[in-house]
């Protein structure tokens, strides 16, 4: 892996009305023709994301969206996609034509973004002069003028975006605060059948890289090889296992060895792990007919022993309640449908941003629905709480 995944890049999302110049601005900022530009309203029908390096911040992703005033036959779906993209925004780039008054929809969405403390930068297009403008709305982070055809004002805009992002907290790394220089990290990584040949899954790759960045040593083994390295156990500062091997790995390793899982590392990295822990109580109070949502952010190919469709339902029935109704979905339900569920079990969220995952967790909490992470559920189901949480300092 030589490029930072989109899920690890801070996200700048362009939004506004149709024909405001969003796609032209996107092309100008990434210096590529990635979005189709046309005078026909509604040309952008779906979100388009591109990676770029924003000096001195580093890797970011820009996302172009459909106009929020789209009233065509499929307009509601397009607008919904735009709103979903904004849920993961670290900066919301509000694009509107020079001298145009905000639409009611724009005012409403601006209010919602500001309520979530998302920095909103207004960009006035079709301007004769370019550069920073006086802030017309007290809560805007900044306001700029650009002329896309003449390529004016984009340098100043990028410099301003970099300055704002420098104040936005970065997503934590998997091993942050857990290991340091000279530590030995034991990584138990079964070869996942869902990963392409010659590849590791993203949480494993990121954890290995983070250990190396921290000048820690990594011992990467499959669970059936653990016994070959017992002589190194006294030197291990932290062991991290695939959640599905929790039980066998815990039985092999000394009880005093700090042990957690890749999924729990990512629950801490991508969301608020401590806020999920109280939801464990819901597992012991599931009643017959309880409705469970098993939610996955990524769209990997399903395997015979798929964790979401096979393993988690099996554990739910065998360990907690045999008569359950579960739904496996890769789409997050609308807020009014969340209340139909008694529990949500979410994946590790390695394919989406922390901002978006925190938003999903908050929606569940607002709906009064307990929410867990795959790794948290598997650790509890296998009797490994509190052991699996102790290294993370959340018990």
C-alpha positions in Angstrom: 0.0 0.0 0.0 1.6 3.3 -1.1 -1.4 5.6 -0.9 -3.4 6.8 2.1 -6.9 5.3 1.8 -9.8 7.7 1.4 -11.2 6.5 4.8 -8.0 7.9 6.4 -8.0 11.3 4.7 -9.6 14.3 6.2 -12.7 15.1 4.1 -13.6 18.3 2.3 -17.1 18.1 0.9 -18.5 20.6 -1.7 -22.2 21.3 -1.4 -24.7 23.8 -2.6 -27.3 24.4 -5.3 -27.2 23.1 -8.9 -25.0 25.0 -11.3 -23.2 26.9 -8.5 -19.9 25.8 -9.9 -19.1 22.9 -7.6 -17.8 20.6 -10.2 -15.7 23.3 -11.8 -14.3 24.2 -8.4 -13.5 20.5 -7.7 -11.6 20.1 -11.0 -9.7 23.3 -10.3 -8.7 22.3 -6.8 -7.5 18.8 -7.8 -6.2 20.0 -11.1 -7.9 17.2 -13.0 -11.1 16.9 -15.0 -12.7 14.5 -12.5 -16.3 16.0 -12.5 -18.4 16.6 -15.6 -19.0 20.3 -16.1 -22.1 21.4 -17.9 -24.6 24.3 -18.0 -27.4 21.7 -17.7 -28.7 21.7 -14.2 -28.3 18.4 -12.3 -25.3 17.2 -14.3 -23.6 15.9 -11.1 -25.9 13.0 -10.2 -23.7 11.2 -7.6 -20.9 12.0 -5.2 -17.4 12.0 -6.7 -14.3 11.8 -4.4 -10.7 12.4 -5.3 -7.5 12.2 -3.1 -5.0 15.0 -3.1 -2.1 16.3 -1.0 -2.9 19.6 0.8 0.4 21.2 1.9 1.3 21.3 4.7 -1.6 19.2 6.1 -1.0 16.1 4.0 -3.5 13.7 2.5 -7.1 14.9 2.1 -10.1 13.9 0.0 -12.4 16.3 -1.9 -16.0 15.2 -2.6 -18.2 16.8 -5.2 -22.0 16.4 -4.6 -25.3 16.8 -6.4 -27.2 20.1 -6.0 -29.4 20.1 -2.9 -32.2 21.8 -4.8 -32.5 18.9 -7.3 -36.2 18.3 -8.0 -35.9 15.9 -10.9 -37.4 12.4 -10.8 -34.4 11.0 -9.0 -33.6 14.3 -7.2 -34.5 13.1 -3.7 -32.0 10.2 -4.0 -29.3 12.5 -5.3 -29.9 14.9 -2.4 -29.8 12.1 0.1 -26.4 11.0 -1.3 -25.2 14.6 -0.9 -26.3 14.7 2.7 -24.7 11.4 3.5 -21.4 12.7 2.1 -21.7 15.8 4.4 -22.0 13.5 7.4 -18.3 12.6 7.0 -17.1 16.1 6.3 -14.3 17.7 8.3 -14.9 20.9 6.3 -18.2 21.7 4.4 -17.3 23.8 1.4 -20.5 25.8 0.6 -20.4 26.8 -3.1 -22.8 29.5 -4.2 -22.7 32.0 -7.1 -21.5 35.6 -6.6 -24.3 37.9 -5.3 -26.8 35.0 -5.0 -29.0 34.9 -1.9 -29.0 31.5 -0.1 -31.9 29.2 -0.8 -34.1 28.1 2.1 -32.6 24.6 1.8 -29.1 26.0 2.0 -30.0 28.0 5.1 -31.5 24.9 6.7 -28.5 22.7 5.9 -26.1 25.4 7.0 -27.9 25.5 10.4 -27.6 21.7 10.8 -23.9 21.7 9.9 -23.1 24.5 12.4 -25.1 22.6 15.1 -22.7 19.7 14.6 -19.7 22.0 14.8 -18.6 21.3 11.2 -16.5 24.2 9.9 -18.3 25.7 6.9 -16.3 27.7 4.3 -18.4 29.7 1.8 -17.0 30.0 -1.7 -18.4 32.6 -4.0 -18.1 31.6 -7.7 -18.1 33.6 -10.9 -16.3 36.4 -9.1 -14.4 39.2 -11.0 -12.0 39.4 -8.1 -10.6 36.5 -6.1 -9.4 35.9 -2.6 -10.7 36.1 1.0 -13.9 38.0 1.6 -15.4 39.6 4.7 -17.4 36.9 6.5 -21.1 37.5 5.8 -22.4 35.0 8.3 -21.0 35.1 11.9 -20.6 31.4 12.2 -18.8 30.7 8.9 -15.2 29.6 9.3 -14.2 31.6 6.2 -15.4 33.0 2.9 -13.6 33.2 -0.4 -14.2 34.3 -4.0 -13.0 32.3 -7.0 -13.4 32.4 -10.7 -13.1 28.8 -12.0 -12.8 29.4 -15.8 -10.0 31.9 -15.2 -8.4 29.8 -12.4 -8.5 32.7 -9.9 -8.6 32.4 -6.1 -7.9 28.7 -5.7 -4.4 29.1 -4.2 -5.8 31.4 -1.5 -8.7 29.0 -0.9 -6.4 26.0 -0.5 -4.2 27.9 1.9 -7.3 28.8 4.0 -8.5 25.2 4.0 -5.1 24.0 5.2 -5.1 26.5 8.0 -8.6 25.4 9.2 -7.7 21.7 8.9 -4.6 22.3 11.1 -7.0 23.1 13.9 -9.2 20.0 13.4 -8.2 17.1 15.5 -6.6 14.2 13.5 -8.0 10.7 13.7 -6.0 8.7 16.3 -3.8 5.9 15.0 -4.4 2.3 16.0 -1.6 2.0 18.6 -1.7 5.6 19.9 -0.8 5.7 23.5 -0.4 1.9 23.7 3.2 1.1 22.5 6.4 3.0 22.1 10.0 2.7 20.9 11.5 -0.7 21.5 8.3 -2.5 22.4 7.4 -5.8 20.9 3.9 -6.1 19.5 2.5 -9.6 18.8 -0.1 -9.4 15.9 -2.2 -12.5 15.4 -3.5 -12.2 11.9 -5.4 -15.2 10.5 -5.4 -15.1 6.7 -8.8 -13.6 6.1 -10.7 -15.3 3.2 -12.3 -12.0 2.3 -8.9 -10.4 1.6 -7.5 -10.8 -2.0 -4.5 -13.1 -2.4 -1.3 -11.4 -1.3 -3.1 -8.8 0.7 -3.9 -8.1 4.4 -7.1 -6.4 5.6 -6.8 -2.7 6.2 -6.8 -2.7 10.1 -3.9 -5.2 10.0 -1.9 -3.1 7.5 -2.5 0.1 9.4 -1.5 -1.4 12.8 1.7 -2.8 11.4 2.6 0.6 9.9 1.7 2.4 13.1 4.0 0.1 15.1 6.9 0.7 12.7 6.3 4.5 12.9 6.6 4.2 16.7 9.8 2.2 16.3 8.2 -0.8 17.9 8.9 -4.3 16.6 6.2 -6.5 15.1 5.8 -10.3 15.3 3.1 -11.2 12.8 1.8 -14.8 13.1 -1.3 -16.8 12.4 -3.1 -18.2 15.5 -1.9 -21.8 14.9 1.7 -20.7 15.0 1.6 -19.0 18.4 3.1 -22.0 20.3 6.3 -21.6 18.3 7.0 -18.2 19.9 6.3 -18.9 23.6 9.9 -18.1 24.4 9.1 -14.5 23.4 5.9 -14.1 25.5 7.7 -12.4 28.4 8.9 -9.6 26.1 5.5 -8.8 24.5 4.2 -5.4 25.4 0.9 -5.9 23.6 -0.9 -8.7 21.7 -3.5 -7.8 19.1 -5.7 -10.6 17.5 -8.3 -10.9 14.9 -11.7 -10.8 16.8 -12.8 -14.1 15.4 -9.8 -15.8 17.0 -10.3 -14.2 20.4 -11.2 -17.4 22.3 -8.4 -19.6 21.1 -5.7 -16.8 21.3 -6.8 -15.9 24.8 -6.5 -19.5 25.9 -2.9 -19.7 24.5 -1.5 -16.5 25.8 -0.5 -15.9 29.5 -3.3 -14.2 31.4 -1.0 -11.3 32.3 -0.2 -10.5 28.7 -2.1 -7.4 27.5 -4.5 -8.6 24.8 -7.0 -6.8 22.6 -8.2 -7.0 19.0 -7.9 -5.1 15.7 -11.6 -4.4 15.8 -11.4 -2.8 19.3 -8.4 -0.7 18.2 -10.6 0.6 15.4 -13.6 1.1 17.6 -11.3 3.4 19.6 -9.9 5.0 16.5 -13.1 5.4 14.5 -15.6 6.1 17.2 -16.0 6.4 21.0 -15.3 3.0 22.4 -16.1 4.0 26.0 -19.5 5.3 24.9 -20.3 1.8 23.4 -19.5 -0.2 26.5 -22.8 0.5 28.4 -24.6 -1.1 25.4 -23.1 -4.5 26.4 -25.9 -4.7 29.0 -28.5 -4.9 26.2 -27.1 -8.3 25.2 -28.1 -9.8 28.5 -31.6 -8.5 28.3 -32.5 -9.5 24.7 -36.0 -10.9 24.6 -37.5 -13.3 22.1 -38.3 -11.5 18.9 -35.7 -8.7 19.6 -34.7 -6.9 16.4 -30.9 -6.7 15.7 -29.3 -4.6 13.0 -25.9 -5.9 11.9 -24.3 -3.0 10.0 -21.3 -3.1 7.7 -19.7 0.0 6.1 -17.7 -1.8 3.5 -18.9 -4.0 0.6 -16.5 -6.9 0.6 -17.5 -10.2 -1.1 -19.5 -12.5 1.2 -17.8 -15.7 2.3 -19.2 -19.0 3.4 -18.4 -18.2 7.1 -19.1 -14.5 6.8 -18.8 -12.7 10.1 -21.9 -10.5 9.6 -24.3 -12.9 8.0 -23.2 -16.2 9.8 -20.9 -15.9 12.8 -22.5 -13.0 14.7 -26.0 -14.3 14.3 -24.8 -17.7 15.4 -23.3 -16.3 18.5 -26.3 -14.1 19.2 -28.5 -17.2 19.2 -26.2 -19.6 21.1 -25.0 -17.2 23.8 -27.9 -14.8 24.3 -31.3 -15.4 22.8 -32.2 -18.2 20.3 -35.3 -16.4 19.0 -34.1 -13.2 17.4 -34.8 -11.3 14.3 -31.7 -9.8 12.6 -31.1 -7.7 9.6 -27.7 -7.4 7.9 -27.3 -4.2 6.0 -24.6 -2.1 4.3 -26.8 0.9 4.3 -27.5 3.0 7.4 -31.2 3.2 8.0 -33.1 6.6 8.1 -33.4 8.0 11.6 -37.1 7.1 11.8 -36.3 3.5 11.1 -33.5 3.2 13.7 -36.1 3.0 16.4 -37.3 -0.3 14.9 -34.2 -2.0 16.3 -33.4 -3.1 19.8 -29.6 -3.3 19.2 -27.1 -2.3 16.5 -23.9 -4.2 16.0 -21.6 -2.2 13.7 -18.4 -3.2 11.9 -15.0 -1.7 12.7 -15.6 1.1 10.3 -12.1 0.9 8.7 -13.6 1.9 5.3 -15.2 5.2 6.5 -14.0 8.3 8.3 -14.1 8.8 12.1 -16.4 11.8 11.6 -18.9 9.7 9.8 -18.8 6.8 12.3 -19.2 9.2 15.2 -22.3 10.6 13.5 -23.8 7.1 13.1 -23.2 6.4 16.8 -24.8 9.6 17.8 -27.8 8.9 15.6 -28.2 5.5 17.4 -28.0 7.2 20.8 -30.5 9.9 19.8 -32.9 7.1 18.8 -32.3 5.4 22.1 -30.8 2.3 20.4 -27.8 0.6 22.0 -24.9 0.2 19.6 -21.8 -2.1 19.7 -18.8 -2.7 17.6 -18.1 -6.2 16.1 -15.0 -6.6 18.2 -16.7 -5.5 21.4 -19.5 -8.0 20.8 -17.2 -10.8 20.0 -15.0 -10.1 23.1 -18.1 -10.1 25.3 -19.6 -13.2 23.7 -16.4 -15.1 24.3 -16.0 -14.0 27.9 -13.0 -11.8 27.3 -14.3 -8.7 28.9 -12.7 -7.0 30.8 -9.4 -8.5 29.5 -9.7 -7.2 26.0 -10.5 -3.7 27.2 -7.9 -3.3 29.9 -5.0 -2.4 27.5 -7.1 0.3 26.1 -7.8 2.0 29.4 -11.5 2.1 29.1 -12.6 -0.2 31.9 
